[in-house]
Amino acid sequence: MPTAALNIPERPTNGDNSLSRTVSNSRTDPVNSLSTSPQLSFHSPQASYAGPPKVSAKQLRPFQSQDVKILLLENVNLVGQEILKKQGYQVEALKSSLPEDQLIEKIQDVNVIGIRSKTQLSANVLRHAKNLIVIGCFCIGTNQVDLQYAAENGIAVFNSPFSNSRSVAELMIAEIITLARQMADRSMEMHHGVWNKVSNGCWEVRGKTLGIVGYGHVGAQLSVLAEAMGMRVIYYDVINLMGLGTAQQVPNLQALLSGADFVTLHVPEIEETKNMMGEKELSQMRNGAYLLNASRGSVVDIPALIAAMKSGKIAGAALDVYPNEPGKNGEHFNSQLNAWGEDLRSLKNLILTPHIGGSTEEAQSAIGVEVADALVNYVNFGTTTGAVNMPEVTLRSLTLDEPNHVRVIYIHKNVPGVLRRVNEILGDHNVDKQMTDSRGEVAYLMADISNVNVSEIKDLYQSLEDLGSRIRTRVLY
């Protein structure tokens, strides 16, 4: 059933019917849904987004800023936290993820949630988030979120797909050299008081071949760094991509595995990449080659890797991701988490890191800025640029000389006839600008209409809510 119209009070207009800058939103709890908006103040991102609207833009808000409740988990970077706090939002920041029962309790009354890679926002969790309008993933991946359920319930999801690319690429370079020189073993031996000066099986990386699986932002940056050290670079990707420098694309994974001394993995977690490096693929690698995984834990068949390293087929490996990872720091990476844990840790020339590929101050700061600004733009202005589960829709900002303008945001099922019905509702006003786009079964419409009086907004909102195609309605003014 459509939700009931919010109780929108009339406000003093000083006789000119000018509008206070407030907004309504489809929510189950109508309390504090409308209010005067405070002044905008936040940082501009150095990222792919155009950034927040200029200060001269009309400031739009969905609630009083202090009524916007934000929950940040997993120690989101302080720069991102400050951007959100400067908006006047209520921000609660926790250092760890939460188990499902605690997460369900916490998420029930928040409007925005920010997470990293450990928090699992399943359909069951999101079902309890009645007031949630947007999710910010302060990381590259979004596989920890049920994107389809979020979209079908009008919850936008944002991430930062490129901000930590350099950090991951640099870690790969460091681990390639470390494996080639067996530095991890020598360091551990020295820590135990053992002097073991050897050169057998230790190599320069100059002149060796690096095979990159997945030539996206990380793979491309790694390619440039490796060439600068004198390595030959080949790469495999499911689409044809122009190589940087002298890097050459190979036609299939087998060609890469048989031609590389070092193989690095940079692929998403999808059905096609699950255990893509198994017993068969490991057998296709060169004898004495090295494997590095900084993508997702499901990509490598760990028991098969253990067997290949014990046999000497694989001379060394570096893993930053695992099929099952602890939700918090501590002594949790054990055989109860992954049955093969003890066997893995017993191997020589193996680098194990706790999913720190993007864990640098620079990367986390850049991610904090990019995702926090995306959240502000969505909450305040309805802009979906960069959303991973919604159509990307944006309109130029309303300005301060447009006091009687209203921004209508209508997220709806992608079915025939919706635009006609919506425009019938908006038809009594001048539609200054409008944009709509669809993505699968969900469509996103944004329209700025002029000459709207406060007394008309309740009917406008309710008319849109009553449409059978509605997923979520927001009216910003």
C-alpha positions as CSV (number, residue, x, y, z in Angstrom):
1,M,0.0,0.0,0.0
2,P,1.2,3.6,-0.6
3,T,2.3,5.4,2.5
4,A,0.2,8.1,4.0
5,A,1.0,11.7,3.2
6,L,3.2,13.4,5.7
7,N,1.7,16.0,7.9
8,I,3.1,19.1,6.2
9,P,2.3,22.2,8.1
10,E,1.9,25.5,6.4
11,R,4.7,28.0,7.2
12,P,4.7,31.8,7.4
13,T,5.3,33.2,4.0
14,N,5.6,37.0,4.7
15,G,2.7,37.5,2.2
16,D,4.7,36.4,-0.8
17,N,4.2,32.6,-0.7
18,S,8.0,32.1,-0.7
19,L,9.1,28.6,0.3
20,S,11.2,27.6,3.3
21,R,13.8,25.1,2.1
22,T,12.5,21.8,3.4
23,V,11.8,18.4,2.0
24,S,9.5,15.4,2.5
25,N,10.5,11.8,2.0
26,S,8.7,8.5,1.8
27,R,9.3,7.2,5.3
28,T,7.4,5.1,7.8
29,D,8.1,7.6,10.6
30,P,6.9,11.0,9.6
31,V,8.3,12.8,12.7
32,N,10.7,15.6,11.9
33,S,10.4,15.0,8.2
34,L,10.3,18.6,7.3
35,S,12.3,21.6,8.4
36,T,14.3,24.7,7.5
37,S,17.6,23.8,6.0
38,P,20.8,25.1,7.5
39,Q,23.7,26.5,5.4
40,L,25.7,24.1,3.3
41,S,29.4,23.7,4.2
42,F,31.7,20.9,3.0
43,H,34.8,20.0,1.1
44,S,35.2,19.5,-2.6
45,P,36.5,16.1,-3.7
46,Q,39.5,15.5,-5.8
47,A,37.8,12.7,-7.6
48,S,35.7,11.8,-10.6
49,Y,32.6,13.6,-9.2
50,A,31.9,17.2,-10.1
51,G,31.7,17.9,-6.4
52,P,29.1,19.6,-4.3
53,P,27.1,22.4,-5.8
54,K,28.6,25.9,-5.5
55,V,27.7,28.0,-2.4
56,S,25.4,30.2,-4.5
57,A,23.2,27.2,-5.2
58,K,19.9,26.9,-3.3
59,Q,20.4,24.6,-0.3
60,L,18.1,21.6,-0.3
61,R,17.6,19.2,2.6
62,P,15.5,16.2,3.3
63,F,15.2,16.9,7.0
64,Q,16.7,19.3,9.6
65,S,20.3,18.4,9.5
66,Q,20.3,17.3,13.1
67,D,17.5,14.8,12.2
68,V,19.7,13.1,9.6
69,K,21.0,10.0,11.4
70,I,24.1,8.5,10.0
71,L,25.8,5.2,11.2
72,L,29.4,4.7,10.2
73,L,31.0,1.3,10.8
74,E,34.5,-0.2,10.5
75,N,36.5,2.9,11.3
76,V,35.6,5.1,8.4
77,N,38.3,7.7,7.7
78,L,38.1,10.9,9.8
79,V,38.1,13.1,6.8
80,G,34.9,11.5,5.6
81,Q,33.4,11.7,9.0
82,E,34.1,15.5,9.2
83,I,32.5,16.2,5.9
84,L,29.3,14.6,7.2
85,K,29.5,16.2,10.6
86,K,29.9,19.7,9.1
87,Q,26.5,19.2,7.5
88,G,25.1,19.1,11.0
89,Y,24.1,15.5,10.7
90,Q,23.9,13.2,13.7
91,V,26.9,10.9,13.1
92,E,27.7,7.8,15.1
93,A,31.0,6.2,14.2
94,L,32.0,2.7,15.3
95,K,35.4,1.1,14.8
96,S,34.3,-2.4,13.9
97,S,31.6,-4.2,12.0
98,L,28.5,-5.6,13.8
99,P,27.0,-9.1,13.8
100,E,23.7,-9.3,12.1
101,D,21.5,-9.1,15.2
102,Q,23.2,-6.0,16.4
103,L,23.3,-4.4,13.0
104,I,19.5,-5.0,12.6
105,E,18.9,-3.2,15.9
106,K,21.2,-0.3,15.0
107,I,20.0,0.2,11.4
108,Q,16.3,0.6,12.1
109,D,16.2,4.4,12.5
110,V,19.1,5.6,10.5
111,N,18.8,7.5,7.2
112,V,22.4,6.8,6.0
113,I,24.8,4.0,6.7
114,G,28.5,4.0,5.8
115,I,30.4,0.7,5.8
116,R,33.6,-0.9,4.5
117,S,34.2,-4.5,3.4
118,K,33.2,-6.5,6.5
119,T,29.7,-5.4,7.1
120,Q,27.1,-7.5,5.4
121,L,24.0,-5.6,4.3
122,S,21.8,-8.5,3.3
123,A,18.1,-8.3,2.3
124,N,17.3,-9.5,5.8
125,V,19.2,-6.6,7.3
126,L,17.9,-4.0,4.9
127,R,14.3,-5.1,5.5
128,H,14.6,-3.6,8.9
129,A,16.0,-0.3,7.7
130,K,12.7,1.5,7.3
131,N,14.2,5.0,7.1
132,L,17.3,4.2,5.1
133,I,17.7,6.2,1.9
134,V,21.4,5.7,1.0
135,I,24.4,3.4,1.6
136,G,28.0,4.5,1.3
137,C,30.6,1.8,0.8
138,F,33.9,3.4,1.8
139,C,35.9,0.9,-0.3
140,I,36.1,-0.4,-3.8
141,G,33.7,-3.4,-3.7
142,T,29.9,-3.5,-3.1
143,N,29.5,-7.3,-3.0
144,Q,28.7,-7.0,0.7
145,V,25.5,-5.2,-0.1
146,D,22.4,-6.8,-1.7
147,L,22.3,-4.2,-4.5
148,Q,19.1,-5.5,-6.1
149,Y,17.1,-5.4,-2.9
150,A,18.4,-1.9,-2.2
151,A,17.4,-0.6,-5.6
152,E,14.0,-2.2,-5.5
153,N,13.4,-0.4,-2.2
154,G,14.7,3.0,-3.3
155,I,18.0,2.8,-1.5
156,A,21.0,4.2,-3.5
157,V,24.5,2.7,-3.0
158,F,27.7,4.6,-3.6
159,N,31.3,3.4,-3.4
160,S,34.8,4.6,-4.3
161,P,36.0,2.3,-7.1
162,F,39.3,4.0,-7.9
163,S,40.7,6.0,-5.0
164,N,42.9,3.2,-3.6
165,S,44.2,1.9,-6.9
166,R,47.7,3.2,-6.4
167,S,47.9,1.8,-2.9
168,V,47.0,-1.7,-4.1
169,A,49.4,-1.4,-7.0
170,E,52.3,-0.4,-4.8
171,L,51.6,-3.3,-2.4
172,M,51.8,-5.7,-5.3
173,I,55.2,-4.3,-6.3
174,A,56.5,-4.6,-2.8
175,E,55.3,-8.2,-2.6
176,I,56.7,-9.2,-6.0
177,I,60.2,-8.1,-4.8
178,T,59.7,-9.6,-1.4
179,L,58.7,-13.0,-2.9
180,A,61.6,-12.9,-5.4
181,R,64.1,-12.3,-2.6
182,Q,62.4,-14.6,0.0
183,M,62.5,-11.6,2.3
184,A,59.6,-12.7,4.5
185,D,61.3,-15.9,5.4
186,R,64.7,-14.3,6.0
187,S,63.0,-11.7,8.2
188,M,61.1,-14.3,10.2
189,E,64.3,-16.3,10.7
190,M,66.2,-13.2,12.0
191,H,63.4,-12.6,14.4
192,H,64.1,-16.0,15.8
193,G,67.8,-15.4,16.0
194,V,68.7,-17.4,12.9
195,W,71.3,-16.1,10.4
196,N,70.6,-17.6,7.0
197,K,72.5,-15.7,4.2
198,V,71.5,-17.5,1.0
199,S,71.1,-16.6,-2.7
200,N,69.7,-19.9,-4.0
201,G,66.2,-19.3,-5.4
202,C,66.5,-15.5,-5.0
203,W,66.0,-13.3,-8.1
204,E,66.0,-9.8,-9.5
205,V,62.7,-8.8,-11.0
206,R,64.3,-7.0,-13.9
207,G,63.8,-9.0,-17.1
208,K,61.0,-11.2,-15.6
209,T,57.5,-11.4,-16.9
210,L,54.5,-10.1,-14.9
211,G,51.1,-11.4,-15.9
212,I,48.2,-9.2,-14.8
213,V,44.7,-10.8,-14.7
214,G,42.2,-7.9,-14.9
215,Y,43.6,-4.8,-16.5
216,G,41.4,-2.2,-14.7
217,H,42.7,0.7,-12.7
218,V,44.8,-1.3,-10.3
219,G,46.2,-3.6,-13.1
220,A,47.0,-0.6,-15.3
221,Q,48.9,1.2,-12.6
222,L,50.8,-1.9,-11.6
223,S,51.7,-2.4,-15.3
224,V,53.4,1.0,-15.4
225,L,55.3,0.5,-12.1
226,A,56.5,-3.0,-13.2
227,E,57.7,-1.7,-16.5
228,A,59.7,1.0,-14.8
229,M,61.5,-1.7,-12.9
230,G,62.4,-3.5,-16.2
231,M,59.7,-6.2,-16.1
232,R,57.9,-7.4,-19.2
233,V,54.2,-7.1,-18.8
234,I,51.4,-9.2,-20.3
235,Y,47.8,-9.0,-19.3
236,Y,44.5,-10.8,-19.7
237,D,41.0,-9.2,-19.5
238,V,37.6,-10.2,-20.7
239,I,37.4,-7.1,-22.9
240,N,39.9,-5.7,-25.3
241,L,41.9,-2.9,-23.7
242,M,44.9,-0.8,-24.9
243,G,48.0,-1.6,-22.9
244,L,50.0,1.1,-21.3
245,G,53.7,1.3,-22.3
246,T,54.7,-1.9,-24.0
247,A,52.3,-4.1,-22.1
248,Q,50.7,-6.7,-24.3
249,Q,47.2,-8.3,-24.0
250,V,47.1,-12.1,-24.4
251,P,44.0,-13.9,-25.8
252,N,43.2,-16.2,-22.8
253,L,44.1,-17.0,-19.2
254,Q,46.1,-20.1,-20.1
255,A,48.4,-18.0,-22.4
256,L,49.0,-15.6,-19.5
257,L,49.7,-18.4,-16.9
258,S,52.1,-20.2,-19.1
259,G,54.0,-17.0,-20.0
260,A,54.4,-15.3,-16.7
261,D,56.9,-15.5,-13.9
262,F,54.6,-13.6,-11.5
263,V,50.8,-13.6,-11.8
264,T,48.7,-11.0,-10.0
265,L,44.9,-11.1,-9.8
266,H,42.6,-8.0,-9.9
267,V,39.1,-9.2,-10.8
268,P,35.7,-8.7,-9.2
269,E,33.8,-11.4,-7.2
270,I,31.3,-12.8,-9.6
271,E,30.3,-16.4,-10.5
272,E,32.8,-16.5,-13.4
273,T,35.7,-15.7,-11.1
274,K,35.0,-18.1,-8.3
275,N,38.0,-20.5,-7.9
276,M,39.3,-19.2,-11.2
277,M,42.7,-20.2,-9.9
278,G,42.2,-23.8,-9.1
279,E,44.3,-27.0,-9.5
280,K,44.0,-26.9,-13.3
281,E,45.1,-23.3,-13.6
282,L,47.9,-23.6,-11.1
283,S,49.3,-26.5,-13.1
284,Q,49.4,-24.3,-16.2
285,M,51.7,-21.8,-14.5
286,R,55.5,-22.0,-15.0
287,N,57.4,-24.1,-12.7
288,G,58.7,-21.9,-9.9
289,A,56.3,-19.0,-10.7
290,Y,54.6,-16.8,-8.1
291,L,51.0,-16.0,-7.4
292,L,49.6,-12.8,-5.8
293,N,45.9,-12.2,-5.1
294,A,44.6,-8.7,-4.1
295,S,41.1,-9.1,-5.5
296,R,38.7,-11.3,-3.6
297,G,39.2,-14.3,-1.5
298,S,36.9,-16.6,-3.5
299,V,39.1,-16.2,-6.6
300,V,41.8,-18.7,-5.5
301,D,41.2,-22.3,-4.5
302,I,43.4,-22.2,-1.3
303,P,43.7,-26.0,-0.8
304,A,44.9,-26.3,-4.4
305,L,47.4,-23.5,-3.8
306,I,48.7,-25.2,-0.7
307,A,49.2,-28.4,-2.6
308,A,51.0,-26.6,-5.5
309,M,53.4,-24.8,-3.1
310,K,54.2,-28.0,-1.1
311,S,55.0,-29.7,-4.4
312,G,57.3,-26.9,-5.5
313,K,55.3,-26.0,-8.5
314,I,54.6,-22.6,-7.1
315,A,57.7,-20.9,-5.6
316,G,55.8,-18.3,-3.5
317,A,52.5,-16.6,-3.1
318,A,51.1,-13.4,-1.5
319,L,47.5,-13.3,-0.3
320,D,45.7,-10.2,0.9
321,V,42.1,-11.6,0.7
322,Y,40.5,-14.8,1.9
323,P,37.2,-16.8,1.5
324,N,36.3,-16.0,5.1
325,E,37.7,-13.0,6.9
326,P,37.3,-11.9,10.5
327,G,34.9,-9.1,11.3
328,K,37.4,-7.4,13.6
329,N,41.0,-7.3,14.6
330,G,42.5,-9.9,16.9
331,E,43.5,-13.5,17.0
332,H,40.7,-14.6,14.7
333,F,42.5,-15.9,11.6
334,N,42.5,-19.5,12.6
335,S,41.3,-23.0,11.5
336,Q,37.8,-22.3,12.8
337,L,37.5,-19.5,10.3
338,N,39.1,-21.4,7.4
339,A,39.7,-25.1,7.8
340,W,43.0,-24.9,5.9
341,G,44.3,-22.1,8.0
342,E,47.1,-24.0,9.8
343,D,48.3,-25.7,6.6
344,L,48.5,-22.3,4.9
345,R,50.4,-20.6,7.6
346,S,53.0,-23.4,7.6
347,L,54.2,-22.7,4.1
348,K,57.5,-21.1,3.2
349,N,57.8,-17.9,1.1
350,L,54.2,-17.0,1.7
351,I,53.1,-13.5,2.5
352,L,49.8,-13.2,4.3
353,T,48.3,-9.7,4.9
354,P,45.0,-8.9,6.5
355,H,43.1,-7.3,3.5
356,I,45.3,-4.1,3.6
357,G,45.6,-3.5,-0.2
358,G,43.9,-0.1,0.1
359,S,44.8,0.6,3.7
360,T,47.0,3.7,3.4
361,E,46.4,7.1,4.8
362,E,46.2,8.6,1.3
363,A,43.7,6.0,0.0
364,Q,41.4,6.1,3.0
365,S,41.4,9.9,2.9
366,A,40.5,10.0,-0.8
367,I,37.8,7.4,-0.3
368,G,36.4,9.3,2.7
369,V,36.1,12.5,0.6
370,E,34.6,10.8,-2.5
371,V,32.0,8.7,-0.7
372,A,31.1,11.4,1.9
373,D,30.5,13.9,-0.8
374,A,28.4,11.5,-2.8
375,L,26.3,10.9,0.3
376,V,25.8,14.6,0.9
377,N,24.9,15.2,-2.8
378,Y,22.3,12.4,-2.6
379,V,20.8,13.4,0.7
380,N,20.7,17.1,0.0
381,F,20.1,17.2,-3.8
382,G,19.0,13.8,-5.0
383,T,22.0,13.4,-7.3
384,T,22.8,9.8,-8.2
385,T,26.1,10.4,-10.1
386,G,28.4,7.4,-9.2
387,A,25.6,5.2,-7.8
388,V,26.2,1.5,-8.4
389,N,22.6,0.3,-8.3
390,M,20.6,3.3,-9.6
391,P,20.5,5.2,-12.9
392,E,22.9,8.2,-12.9
393,V,20.7,11.3,-12.9
394,T,21.5,14.8,-12.0
395,L,20.2,18.3,-12.7
396,R,21.9,21.7,-12.5
397,S,21.5,23.2,-9.1
398,L,18.6,25.4,-8.1
399,T,19.7,28.9,-7.3
400,L,18.8,31.4,-4.6
401,D,16.8,33.4,-7.1
402,E,14.4,30.5,-7.6
403,P,12.6,30.6,-4.2
404,N,9.4,29.0,-5.3
405,H,11.0,26.0,-7.0
406,V,10.6,22.4,-5.9
407,R,12.7,19.4,-6.8
408,V,10.7,16.2,-7.2
409,I,12.5,12.9,-7.0
410,Y,10.4,9.9,-8.0
411,I,12.0,6.4,-7.9
412,H,9.6,3.9,-9.5
413,K,9.2,0.6,-11.2
414,N,10.3,0.7,-14.8
415,V,6.9,0.0,-16.4
416,P,5.0,1.7,-19.3
417,G,2.9,4.8,-18.6
418,V,4.7,6.2,-15.6
419,L,6.0,9.3,-17.2
420,R,2.6,10.2,-18.5
421,R,1.0,9.8,-15.1
422,V,3.8,11.8,-13.4
423,N,3.6,14.6,-15.9
424,E,-0.1,14.8,-15.4
425,I,0.5,15.4,-11.7
426,L,3.2,18.0,-12.4
427,G,1.3,19.5,-15.3
428,D,-0.3,22.3,-13.2
429,H,3.2,23.8,-12.8
430,N,6.0,24.8,-15.1
431,V,8.6,22.0,-15.4
432,D,11.8,23.9,-15.7
433,K,14.0,20.8,-16.2
434,Q,13.5,17.1,-16.0
435,M,15.6,14.0,-16.4
436,T,14.8,10.3,-16.1
437,D,16.7,7.1,-16.7
438,S,16.2,3.4,-15.9
439,R,18.4,0.6,-14.9
440,G,16.8,-2.8,-15.1
441,E,13.5,-2.8,-13.2
442,V,14.1,0.5,-11.5
443,A,13.8,4.0,-12.9
444,Y,14.8,7.4,-11.4
445,L,13.1,10.6,-12.3
446,M,14.1,14.1,-11.2
447,A,12.2,17.3,-12.1
448,D,12.5,20.9,-11.0
449,I,9.1,22.7,-11.1
450,S,8.4,26.4,-10.5
451,N,5.7,28.5,-8.9
452,V,4.8,26.0,-6.2
453,N,3.1,27.3,-3.0
454,V,3.6,25.6,0.3
455,S,-0.1,24.6,0.4
456,E,0.2,22.6,-2.8
457,I,3.1,20.4,-1.7
458,K,1.1,18.0,0.4
459,D,-1.2,17.2,-2.5
460,L,1.7,17.0,-5.0
461,Y,3.5,14.6,-2.7
462,Q,0.4,12.4,-2.0
463,S,-0.5,12.2,-5.7
464,L,2.9,10.8,-6.5
465,E,2.7,8.4,-3.5
466,D,-0.6,7.1,-4.7
467,L,0.8,5.9,-8.1
468,G,1.1,2.1,-8.2
469,S,4.5,2.4,-9.7
470,R,6.0,4.2,-6.7
471,I,9.1,2.9,-4.9
472,R,10.1,6.1,-3.1
473,T,9.0,9.8,-3.4
474,R,11.1,12.7,-2.2
475,V,10.2,16.4,-2.5
476,L,13.0,18.8,-1.9
477,Y,12.4,22.6,-1.5
